Amino acid sequence: MKTYGCQMNVHDSERIGGLLEAAGYVPVAADAAPDLVVFNTCAVRENADNKLYGNLSHLAPAKRENPDMQIAVGGCLAQKDRGDIVARAPWVDAVFGTHNIGSLPALLERARHNRAAEVEILESLETFPSTLPTKRESTYSGWVSISVGCNNTCTFCIVPSLRGKEKDRRPGEILAEVRALVAEGVSEVTLLGQNVNTYGVEFGDKLAFGKLLRATGEIEGLERVRFTSPHPKNFTDDVIAAMAETPNVCHSLHMPLQSGSDRVLKEMRRSYRSTAYLEIIDKVRAAMPDAAITTDIIVGFPGETEEDFQATLDVVEKSRFSSAFTFQYSIRPGTPAATMDGQIPKAVVQERYERLVALQERVSWEENRRLEGTEVEVLVTVGDGRKDAATGRLSGRARDGRLVHFNVTPSDTDPTGNAEGVRPGDVVTTAITYGAPHHLVADGKVLTHRATRAGDAWAAGKATKLPGVSLGIPTIGRKPLPKAEGPGCAC
């Protein structure tokens, strides 16, 4: 299974994996040919289209060699392109959209029986994704959807037309899923929504998101809570207070800016202005001086002048983001911005993009250097440190979300260079010796190490699996692992 795009897509892929395993499929061995390949797609930028159709063309020879192999395409691009996918790649067997993930096993069976492609795209949500079974890839961290869809009308964004209007889960369902994850040993959850802080709009409670954050603080054993992504226009003081006052809510905030120019923000239909945005940043830092704030920025929106771009650079300088996801504007057919006058030449966009990246690199480096000599709590992760084997380090995430590469002392290392005792899911504290632009390095000795149930599960090769979650406390298939010895939450 290949996943493109945002965290929502990553979580949807966990649902797809759970559905397929429930239908009898198993992950293919690394050296074996698959019977089924699934693409879960993104449609936010043009290169997502190119990646999908490029990968589909590479699979055409394998499909000719083995006609029984099936190929399925789902996600936002499938919702957008629909039957055009089969027209462009006739060897695809099933196409499903964002609203009917649960249909995939039946579509594959029909395609197999009929020897013809099955395309099913619904215009509204068939069932909330969290009612579907889930195959989670991590023993220590889990995504939890609190809403799907978006009620905003940003002129550059195609997501609302593909994901639909916002649909909110009831708080009891969300907390039940979180408790179920914690019972399995998960210590960190991320609450997901296209516009996470408008949660509650469907049942008329404007303060629901802050209440939800506080409720997670009452779940015993849950050490870290994150959320993504909020919208500045809806980011209220009660949410800042909930973040600051709830011990397990991490002081980590992703706050999309998109542009620092008030004129461009108006053209984007972003209903805030740069002054209001900076006021939010100031309030967050006043309540949580250690907060790490990240953002999204688009360069080259139609009509953007050099003065507009300079306004973006000014806001970036003032905001002191720990990092930023920077994008060159991409025309998406069907969005208002696609037909706006003043489309910016590629060379101009590229030059501005490079200046923005250079500025943010400097800011990130300066902010990370400030952390040298401080102690951090690190949740050990898998896959974040691509050079760990060569450097003899392990990697993890600090509570503020920063990536930390930390040293493993010789007494903790076996002859192959893999750490014994410190496992993904465990928690260590260490002191930062160097701040790089994109990560922190801790080359001193690990100060403390706390074994966790998530680490036990990782060592046993067991990823968390949940059945579909509905109202009430869900039943978990296998018994919870024994509680690890050691201190409790170090929040």
N, C-alpha and C positions, 0 to 999 in steps of 0.2 A: 504494500500500500504506500502510495506516494502522496504526501500532503503539501499543499502550497498555501501561503497566506497567513492569516492571523491566528491568535490563540483560540478563537471560536472554531476555526477549522481543525486545529489540532484536537480539540475536545470532541468535535464531531467525528473525527477519525477513530477516537477511542470508542465511540458508540458504534461505528461501522464494524470495528474489530469485534466488539462484543456480540453484535448481531450475527456476524459470520461464524464465530466460534459456536454460538448457540445453534446455528444451522448445520454444524458438523465440519466446518472448515478448520484447518490448523495452519499456523504459520509455516511457510516453506523453509526447508533447510537452506543454509547459505549457498551450498554447491548444487542445489537441485533446481530444475525448471519448474516454474509455478503453473498451477492449473487456473489461477485467477490473479489478475492484476487490477487494482482499484486506484483511480486517481481522484483525490478530493481537491477541487480546484478553487482558485481565487480569481476575481475579475476586476480587482481594484486598479491594476496597472496593465499596460499593454504587453509587457514582457511575460505576464502570466499566460496570455493566449499563446505566445510563441513557444513557451516552455512546454505547454500541454501538447500542442500539435506536433512539435518536434519529437517529443517522447512517443507519441502515438505512431509517428512514421517509423521510428526505430523498432517498434514492436511488430510492424507489418510482416517482416520476414518470419518471425517466430510464429505468428498466427498462421501463415501459409504452411509452415512446416508441421504445426500441430493445430488443426482446425478446432479441436476440442478445448483448447485454452480459451478462457473468457477474459474480456476486457470491459471494465465498467468505469464510467465517468460520472462523478457527482459534484456537488458544491455550487459555488456562485457562478462559475463560468458555464456549467451545465444548465443552471436556471436561466442564464442569459441566452446562450446559443441554441439550446434545445435540440431539435432535429437536425440543425446545421452540423452538429458534431458527427452524426452518422453520415451525412452527405459528404463531409470532408474526409472522414475516416470510416469507410463502410465496414471495416473489420471490427469495429466496436460493437459489443453485444448488448450493453445496457447503459442507459442515460437516466439519471435521477437527479432531482433538484434539492434545494435547501429545505423544503417543506415536507419531504417524504423519504427521509433516510431509511425509515423502517420498511420500505417497499423493496429494498435491494435484494434480499434473498429470493423473494417471489419473482422479481424481474429476471434474475439469473436463471431460475428454473424454467420460466416461460421461454426465454431465449434459447435455452438448451433444447427444450422440447420442440419448439417451432422452427429451430434453425434460422431465426431471423432476429434482428435487433429489436429490443424493447425500449421505448422512450416514454417515461412518465414524469411529467412536470406538473406539480400542483401550484395553484395561485395563493393558497393560504396554508397555514401550518396544519398538518395532519394530526400530529400528536407532539406534545412538548418533548424535545429530545431526551430529557432526563428520565422519561418513562421507559426508555430502551435499555437493554443490558449494556454493560460497559466493560471493555478490556483496557485497564489503565497500565501504562508503560512504567510508571514509577511506584515504588513502594513507600516513598516518603512524601510525595507532593501530589496534590490532585486539583484538577479543575472542577468548579461547581458553577453551573449556569444558574443565574438568578433571573435572567430575562433574555429574550431573543427579539430581533427586529429593532427598528429605529424610527422615531417620529420626526427627526430633523429633515431639512431639505437643502443641505449643503450642495452648492451648484457643481462641485467637482466630484461628488460621491455617487456611486451607483448602488451602494449597499442597500438603502431602503427599498429600492425597486426589486431587489433580489431576496432580501431577508424579510420584507414585509413590515407592518406596523409592530410597535413594541407589544410583546406579550410577557407578563410577569408571572413568576411562580409564587405561590403562597409561601409565607415565611416558614411555616411548619414543615413544608416539603424540603425547603433548602436546608434547614437546620437538621432535619432527619438524615439527609444525605451526608452532611458534614459529620454528624455523630457516627454514622456507619463507617465513614472513611477512618475516623480516629480509632474506632474499635478494631480496625484492621492494621493499625500501627502508623497511619499517615500522620505527620506532624505539621504539615503546611498545606493550606488550601488557598486557591486564588478564585475569588468570586468574579464571574464573567458576565458581561453584557455589552451590547453594542454601544449603549450609553448608560453605564452602570449606575450612575448617581441619579437617574430619573426613575429608578426602581420605585414602584408604588403608584405610578401614574394610573395604572389600570384599575386599582382598587381605591384610589382617591386619598392616598396618604403621602403627602409631600415630604414627610420626615422619615419615611420607611427605611431608606438606606442607612441613615445614621443609626436607627434602632437595630437594624440587622447587624451592623458592625458591633454594636454593644452586646447583642445576644451571643455572638460568637465568642465573646470574652468569658461567657459562663460555661463553655464546653470544656470539661476537664480533659487534659491531655493534648489539646490543640495549642501548639506553640507559636505558629506564625499564620497570620491572615494577610493576604494581599488582595487587590482588586484592580480590574482594568476593563475598559477604559472610561474615565469620566469625561464630561464636557464642561468647559469653564462656565457656561451660562447657568448651569444648574448646580454648581459646586458651592454649597451653602456652609455657613459657619457651624451648624450642628454636626456636619460631617467632619470638619476639622477637629471639633471638640471630641467627637467619638474616636477619631484616630489617635489623638493625643492622650485620651483618658482610658483607652482599652488596652491593657498590657500586651495582648498577643497580636494586635494590629501593627504591622510593620510601618516604620516611618519611611515609606517608599511610595512615591506618587508619580504616576504617569499622567501628565496634563498636556494634551495636545494644544499647540499654539497655532500651527499652520502658517500664519504670517504675522509680522509685527506691524504691518501697515493697516491703519484703520480703513483706508479706502478699499484695499484689497479684501479685508475681512468682510466689509459690506458686500462686495461683489461675490464673495464666497457664501454669503448668507450665514455667516458666523455671528450670532447675536451677542457679541461682546466686543470690546475694543481693547487696545493694548494697555491702557491705564487700568482698566478693570482686571485684566489678566495679571498684571504685575502686583495689584493689590492682593489677589489670591495668593500669589507666591509669598508676599510679605507676611500675610496672616499665617500661612502654613509654617514658615520659618520662625515666626514669633512663638507659635505653640509648640513646634518641634524643631529646635535649632539644628538637630542632626539629620533632618530629612534629606534624602536624596531624591531629586526631582528630575524626571526625564520628560521628553516631549516628542512631538511629530512636527515637521516643518516641510512645506511644499515650496519649491523654488520654481519660478517661471510661470506662475498663474497668468492667464491671459490679461494683458494690459499692465502687467507689473513693470513699473519704471525703476530706474536706478535709485530714485529717492525712496520708493516703496521698499526696495530690497535693503537699502541702508537702514530703514526703520526696523526690519527684521533683525539685522545684525545688532542694532542697538538693544533690542529686547533680549536677545541671546546673551549679550554681554552683561546686562543687568540681572538676568534670571539665574545665572551660574548653574546651568543644568549639569548634572553629573554625566549625562550622555543624551544624544538626540538621534532619532530616526529621521534622516533627511532624504527627501524624494524630489526628483525632477518631475514637474507636472506632466501628466500623461493624459491625452485625450481619450475619454471613454464615451463611445457613442451612446446616446440616450440621456446624457447629462446636460443641463443647461450650459455649462462651461464649454462643452465641445463645439458649440456654434457661436461663441462670443468673438467679437472683434479683438484684434490685438494679440493673436497667438505669437508667442515669443520664439525667435529663431533658436534652433538647437545650440548653436555655438555660444549665444549669449547666456542661455540657461546653464550650459556646462561651466562657463567661466564663473557665473555667480555661485553655482553649486560648489565649486572647488574653494571659493572664498569662504563660504559658510562652513564647510567641513573643516577648513584650516582653523577658523575661529573657534569652533566647538572643540576641536582637538586640544587647542591651547587651554580653553577653559576647563575641560575635563582633566587635563594633566595638572593644572594648578590646584583644582579641588582635590584630586587624589593625593597630591604631594602633601597636602595639609594633614592627611591621615597617617603619615609616617610616624611611627612611635606609639600609636594608639593600639589598644587591644580590641579585637573584634570576635564576635561569636559567628562561627561558620557552620552552615549545614552542608555536609559533604554531598556532592552530586556526581552524576555520571555524564560524561560527554562534554563537559564544559571546558576541560583542559586538553586540547588536542596534542600538546607537547609534553604532557605529564610523564609519559614513559621515558622521554629523552632527558628530562630535567630532574627526574626523581621526586617530583612534587605530586600532590593531590590537589583537587580543586573543589570549590564550593561557593556558596552565596552567603554574604554577610546579611544581617537583618535588613539593611537598607537596599538590598538587591545587588550590590556591587559584586563582581566576580573576584574571588580571592584564590591565588595559587599559593599553597602553603607547603613548607618543607616537612618531610617525614624523617625523623632522626634514625640513624642506623639501627638502633635497637628495635625499631618498629618495622624494619624492612626485611623481607626475605631475600634469598639470593637472586631472584628474578627481578627484583626492583619493585614488586608490588607490595603495598602496605599490608601488614597483618594487624588486625585489631581495629584499625580505622577503616570503616566501611561506608559506602554511600548510604545516607540516611542518618548516620551518626552525627554528633555535634562536637566540635572542638572550639577552643579559644586559642588565639595566637596573636602575636604582635606584628604589625605591618612594618616592613623594613624598606619598602619602595613603592611609590605610587606611579604607575604608568598611565598613559591616556585612557586605556580601555580595561585595566584590571589593577588589582593590588597584589603585591608579592610579600609573603611572610617567610623569610628564610631562616628564622630562628626556630627554636624548639617549640613543639606544640605544648601549650601551657596546661590545658585540661582536655580530656577526652571523655565524652559520655556516650556509652553504647545505648542504642535505642531499639525499639521493636521493629521500626522500619529497617534498620541495619540488619537485624536478625532475618527479616523477610527477604532482604536483598541477598544475604549470604545463602539462604535456602532456595534462591531462585524463584521466588513466588511474587508475582506482581499482583496488585490489588484488583479483584474483580467484584463488581457489584451487579446484582440483578437490576431490573427496572425499578426506579424509585417513585413511589406515589405518596399519598398522604400517610402519615404515621411513621413509625420506626421500621425501616426495611430489615428483612432477614438476610443475614450474611451466610454464605454457603459453608465456609470452613470456620473452625473455632479460632478466636483471636489468639495471637501468639502470647506467650507469658510476658508479663510486664518486666522490663529491664530494670536492673538495679542502678542506682545513681540518683543524683539530685533532680529535682523537678524543673519546671520552666525557668529559664534564665532570662526571661524577657525584661 
